[in-house]
Amino acid sequence: MNPAVAVMHASSTEPQAAAPSVEIAATGVAVDFIHDGRRQHVLKDIDMQVPRGSLVSLIGPSGCGKSTLLKVMAGLIQPTAGSVTVDDLAPQDAAKKRIIGLVFQDATLLPWKNAIENAAFLLLTADPGVSKSDATARAAEMLKLVGLEGAERKMPSQLSGGMRQRVAIARALALDPQVLLMDEPFGALDAITREEMSQCLLDIWERTGKTIVLVTHSIDEAVFLSGEVHVMGTGPARIIETLPINLPQPRNEDSYSEPAFKIAEKRLRSLLVESRRRRS
Amino acid sequence: MSEATMQTRTAPEQPAETIRRPLPDIVPALALMAVSLAVWEIVIRVFDVPTFVLPAPSAVVVSLIESRMQLLDAARFTAAEVLIGFVLAAITGMAVALVIARFERFGRALYPLIVLFQNVPKIALAPIFILWFGYDLAPKVLLIVVIAFFPVAIDMLAGLQSVEPSFVALMNSVGAGKTKILMRVRIPHALPHLFAGLKVAITFSVIGAIVGEFAGANAGLGYVIQFASTQLDTPLIFSALVVVSVLGLAFYYVVELAEKLLVPWAPKYDAHRHSI
């Protein structure tokens, strides 16, 4: 197996602080969709670098192609031009080596399997060499990490939306990926659960040191979680600004009231308003 | 006077509205059935309706008891047709759905043909099947398969195809191929849908058997009904109807029991949205 897949238990709360190496690099990425015989530019000239061990957000108005960009990084969509590398590999190869873990807006748990079976499912599918007991042990560990200890035997129908999403995160983490790509993972949850989940994700990031790319349309979420926010605009979609978030680590519920939070929030809001105005 | 009748008419309905929910489903249903049968019996007696036009429930019961051996033999024959036909229809339906889901290009060619075929009134094929296969079991079984495979195939296919695209993407991302996704995700995901289709199919199977026997048979409940009608033995017709209904209900509940045991996670589907 890939030695790089080993867990990076970062004890520091600021992993890779000095001269971070690049985990994900996008150069000149363009994606065109052919729709009704017409070529549509969904993404154009995207250049982006995600430092190893960082947590970055992609934010932008709906339809700006942020989910598409994430899918390109995951190897689910081939770019029309340009290239993406994940850990110096093509995304598909990285995915097959289990370098990439995916979380979507819907938890998409299998209704006939309980929480721990769901968390182990992808690992068992990905690697026929893993024994069921090893996968289950790994899944149990990950459920504990996402705060679901004691709910292992519960069926998805017995779990709340937030708990289901935690299982989905545990399922991705069970693969022990270096990179976690999350497409609006908390988009379907209520405001209070969202904040809980943000804290949970932050804990996971601090404990595991994974590189996390988060697609969101919540300004709060982006500021609270990220080291860097890439703001995307439409027509055609591109990154209009990369905003570093100088909010001190470790972050907790007090971070929301820090001046740095307010400044970043205001800046992001004006960028998003601007990107919307430019479109119309 | 009219006010008084109004009150007596509306009064029993109001408490019935409020009582209905907490009671188990079966209690009001049984009560309504008992009342209907009593009204039926009284109307027949009061207006002296001839038995060959409409027999009283009591006459049907008498006929049921008198002809029990004949009805039992007929029921056994019809049940065999239904069972064999249903099993073959289920296998055919599942196979068709799996082929369409797994081999997309072939599926795109096959699916419109199946839908086209569904629009043929298949009951009308009964005389042809009798012509080809005689009065025996084969034409009835074939008719059942032709009628009952469709809901199985369509519901199973809907189940196979309704796996969330993001979950398929997840499976793809870890290198799972189409067959693996089909075996591990699509088929179990389709089971609740399959059972919705099977419940429709079992009902269709009973209809297919009776129609097949109408078209040409020398045994079975459909045959008994047709024979009794030529003899103006209306109580026997009704007795056979009772037996057919009990048979259909029994088959239906066997399927439902299998569903409860095999797919306890199944959400509730409305099994009565198909029509022949």
Interface residues (C-beta under 8 A of the other chain):
Chain A: K71 A74 G75 L76 A95 K96 R98 I100 L102 F104 Q105 D106 T108 L110 P111 W112 L122 T125 A126 M155 S157 L175
Chain B: E164 S166 F167 A169 L170 M171 N172 S173 V174 G175 A176 K180 R184 V185 P188 H189 L191 V263 W265
